[in-house]
Amino acid sequence: CTSPMNTSKTLGLGPPIRTCRPQFTSHKLLCTVSNCTSATAGRMFISASSLSVRLLFFQLSLLLLATARVKGMSLSSTTSSTKYFIGFDLGTSGCRISIITKDNDDSTYKEVHSDATLYTNYDDPSSWTSAIDILLRQTPSQFLNKAKSICVSGTSASCLLVDPETEVVSRSPKMYDYDITHTHATSDAGAKAKECIDKFAPLNHATRANTSALSKLLHYHYCSPIKSSKTTEGKSDKDEVLAHQSEYAANLMFLSKPEYVSDWHNALKLGYDVKELKYPSWLKNCLAEVGISEEVLPQVVAPGQSIGTISKSCHEKYGIPEDAVVVGGTTDSNAAFVAAAVGGSGGGLPSYGTAVTSLGSTLAIK
């Protein structure tokens, strides 16, 4: 660990506190991006670092890039114009933006812009989108005008329920630290949710945690049944859908049409099977028993996979090109793991057996 930084002074949190950050070669995250033989090339996985002072790696505002394909975007284009990739991280206390571009040697990437702002309220969705808006307005136009993709990461298992047609929040967020058994002790909703998960979830599964996204989904339902009606064709109308913090912000701020699409990392604590790449039968049986439609669950894509293009209003407001794409995100501690593991190994993907312990206001071991 080298290069002391006055983190608290930078964030306006009082007297300087000396912390230190991992030493990377020229402070760059070395990555590889694979070429594709399909009509398009390269899927980018981009995630900005967190403002929350909980992970020192987040202080570096590193973006993650993994081998991937973004529909409609070519990283090996013959054009000489500079392309920028934008990442937002919704942390525990605020939001950070980080923008990268290819370095001169065309094999590594460098950060060209980073900024951060605090939330008004960490569990208020309008604070998340307001923070992103503030950071975009403060970003030099030359970076926004040549942006190729946008990614948003957020705190793990922070979720809410949304009306997919109106994009209005129907249930207030239950954040990463929301424990269904410690909150609203006068209600038995938490006990019922836990009993249901204990009946269906495999032993030692991530969903068994009282703070998991599945625990919160069931807690929402036991507090007040989740709305889901049936059409004459027997198909379910999505009156309410679950959205994690990152996909909610990405949808509301950037996407051209409502697409509450999650990613492997965020959906893990909802019960998504990241080996089989599908929602498992035990999860579907769990939801069916309590009367929750599967339509409540978000679609899931790989981190970095294209979800859709940006909206006309986003283009007009911020100057981001209309062909820029929004890609699947990740969680904050997964971002820290890849940033540390890849940065230390000189590029590529982390090798099996690599471990990272991230210490901040919370401890993550991966």
N, C-alpha and C positions, 0 to 999 in steps of 0.2 A: 504494500500500500504506500503510495507516494502522493505528492501534490496536494498539500493541505488546502481546504476550501472553507471559506466562511459562509457556511450554508445559511445559518439563521439570519445573518446580516443581509444576505442576498434576498431572502424571502420576506424581510421586514419583520422578523419575529423577535427582535430584541438584540442584546449584545452578541457579538460573534461567538460561535461555537466552532472550535477547530475539529473538523472531521477530515477524513481522507478518502480517496477514491482509488479504485484499481488502476494499475498502470497498463495501458494498452499501447501498442505501437502507434505513435503519432496520434493517440486518442481516437483511433478509428476502429470501427468494428469491421473486421475482415470477413467477407462473405463470398459465396459463389452463387451464381444464378444460372440455372440450366437453360440451354436453348431447347426449343421444341420443334418438332417436325410438322406440327399442325399449322393451320392458317395463321395462328397467332403465336407469339412466343412469350416465355417467361411469366410465371405467376409470382407476384411479389407479396411477401409477408412483411408488413411494416408495423412496428409498435413503438410509440414514444415512451419515454421514461416517466416515472411518477413524481409528483411534487411533494409527496407526503413525508419525506425525510425518513420513511420506514425502511428504505433500501438504498444503500449508498450507490448502487449501480444506477438507480433512477436519477440520481443527481447529475449523471453524465448526459442525460437526455439522449440515450442511444436508441436508434431504431433497429428493429430486428428485420433481417431479410433471410428467408429460407427458400430453397428451390421450390418454384411455384409457377403457375400460369395465370395471367390476367387476360381475360377475354378482351380482344380488341386492342391489346397493347404489345408492342415489341420492344424488348430491351436490347436487341441486337440490330436495331434499325440502322440503315445506312446514313440517315440524316445526322448532321453534326450538331443539331440544336440540343441544348442542355435540357434534361428532364429532371423534374423534382418529385420527390415522394414524401407525402405528408403523414405524420403520425400524431395522434392525440392520446394522452393517457389521462383517464379520469381516476385520480388517486384518492386517498382518504381525506385530504384536506383541500385539494385544489386540482387544477388541470394544467398540463404542460403540452406544448406543441414542439415538435422537432421535425426539421426538414433536412433531407439528405439528397445527395446527387452523386453520380459516379466521379471518382477521383481521376486525376490526369492519366494514370496508368491503365484505366478502363477495367481494372480487376477488383478494385476496392471502392469503398464509399466514404464520403466525408459529410459531416454535418455542416450546413451552411446557415442555419437559423434555429434558435431555441428561445422559448419564452415561457413564462408561467404566470398564473394568477390564482388567487385563493377563491374558494366558494363563499357564498353568503351562508348557505346551509348545505352540509354535505349530503343530506338525504332528501333534498328538494330537486326534482328533475329540471325545473326551470333554472336552477343554479348551475347545473351541468351544461345546459345549452347556452346559457348566458356567458359562462366562462369560455366556451369554444368560440362564441361570437366575438368576445373581447380580444382573444388571441388572434383570430383571423383579421380583425380590423387593424391590429398592430403589426401584422406581417407585411413586409415589403411586397409590392405588387408583382415584381419580377419573378418571385418564387411561386406565387399563386397562379399567375398567368401561364406558367409552363408546367403546372402540376399534372402528373399522369395517374396517380392513385392516392387514395385517402384511406387510412385505417384508424380505428378507435379501439383502445383497450380499456378495461375497467376493473374494479375490485371484484374478486371472486365471490360468486353466489349472491351478489346484489341484484335484486330483481323487483319487478312490479307487474301489474296487470294493465293492459291497454285495450281500448276499443280500436280494432284494426281499421275500421272504416273512417272514423273521425280523428284518429290518432290522439284521442283524449285519454289521459291516465284515469283508469277506473278504480284502481286500488293504489294507495300510497306505497312507496318503495319499502321493502324490507332489506336493509343493507347487510353487508358481509358479516357484521357482528350481531345481527338480530338472532337471538336464541328463542325458539318457539316455546320452550319450557319455562323461561324466565320472564317472559313478557306477558302481560295481562293474566296474572296468576289466578284471577277470579273466573277465568274461562277454562273450559276443558278442551278447547280446540287444539292446544299444543299436545295434550296427552293422547287425543284421538289420532292426530297426525303421526305421532311417534309410534303408536300401536300399529297403524297401518303399514308403516315402513318396516317395522320389525317383522311383520308377517310376510312381506314380499321380497324385500331387498336381500341380496346375498350377504353373508357374514363379512364384516370388515369393509363393506362398500362405502364409498364416499358419501352416498346419500343418507347414511345412517346418522351422520352428524346433525345435531340440533340446529345448526346454522346452514345446512345444505339448501340448495334451491328447491329440491323436491319437498323437503320439510316445509318450506315457506309456501309452496304451491298448495299443499294439502291444508296448511294452516289458514290460508286465504279461504279455501273452500269450506272448512268447518266453521269459520267465523260467519261466512255468508256464501251460499252456493254460487259457484262460478257460472256465469250466464253462458248458455249454449243451447240454441234452438235447433229444430230439425225442419228441413224443407220437405215439400211433398215428394221429392225424389229420394229422400232419405239421407241426403248429404247434410253435414253440419254447417250452420252459419256461424262464423267466428264472432260471437258477441264480445268475448274477452280472450286475449292471448297473453301468454307470459313472455316478457322481454327482459333480458339482462340489461344492466346499466349501459354497457358498451353498444349493444345493438339498438337500444332505444335512442340514444344520442345520435348514432350514425344515421338511423332512419329519419329522425325528425330534422336533422340539420342538413343532410346531404342527398339522400336518395330521391330519385324522380317519382317513385311510387312506393306506397307502404310495403315494405318487405322486412318483417321482423325475423331476420335470419341470424342464427347464432353460429358459433364455431365449436370445434372439438373441445377446446379448453374451457370455455364458459359452460358448455352443456354437460360436462363431466359430472358435476354435482347435481344435475337434474336427472341423471340416470342414463345418459346417452352412453352407448357401448362404443368406446373409441377403438376397439379391436375389430369389431364387426361392422362399424360405421352405420349403426342404426339404433333406434330405440328398442330395447329388449322386451321380450314377451312378459317378463315379470313386472315391468313398469306399466305396460298396457293393462295387465290384469289388475294391478293396484288401482289405477285410475278408473277402470271400469267398475270395480267393486264400490267405489265411493260416488260414482256418477259424474266423473269428469271426462269430457270428450277429449280424444287424442288431438283434436284440432287446436287445443289450447297450447300444445307444445310447438316451439318454433322449429322451422327447418334448420338443418345444421350443415355447414360447409367446412372445408379445411381452412385453417388460418391462412390468409393471403389469397384465397380463391375469390374471384370476382362475384359480387352480389348484384350490382347494377350500376348504371351511370348516374351522375349527379343531376339534381333537379334544375329546372330553368331559373327558379328563384335564387338558388345558390350561385349559379353562373352569373346572374345579373348583379347580385349583391356583392360578391367577393371577386369576381373576375376569373374564377376557376374554369378551365375549358369544359365545354359541354360533353366532350368525349372522355373526360376523366372518370375513373371507376372507383367505386367503394368496394373494399375487400374485407373478408372476414378477419376479425380481430383476435384477441387473446386476453388472458388475465395478467394482472400486474406482476405477480411473482413468477409466472412462466416467462414473462418478458425478461425479468431479471436473471433467471436461470440461463436462458439462451445467450443473453448479452455477455454474461460472465464466462460461460463455458466456451462459447465461440471465440470471444475476444482473447481468451487465454491460450487457445490452441492455434491461433493464427489464421482462422478462416474455416469455412465449411460448416458442417453440422457437428454438434457435440458427439464425442465417441461414447460408446456404452461403458459404464463404470465411472463416468464423470459425476461428481457431486458438488452441489453449491449450497452453502448455508448463508442466508441473507438475514442480517440482523438490523432491525429498526424498531419501530414501535411494536411490531410483531416479529416473530421468528419463523422463517420458512426454510425447510430442509427438503431439497429435491435431488 
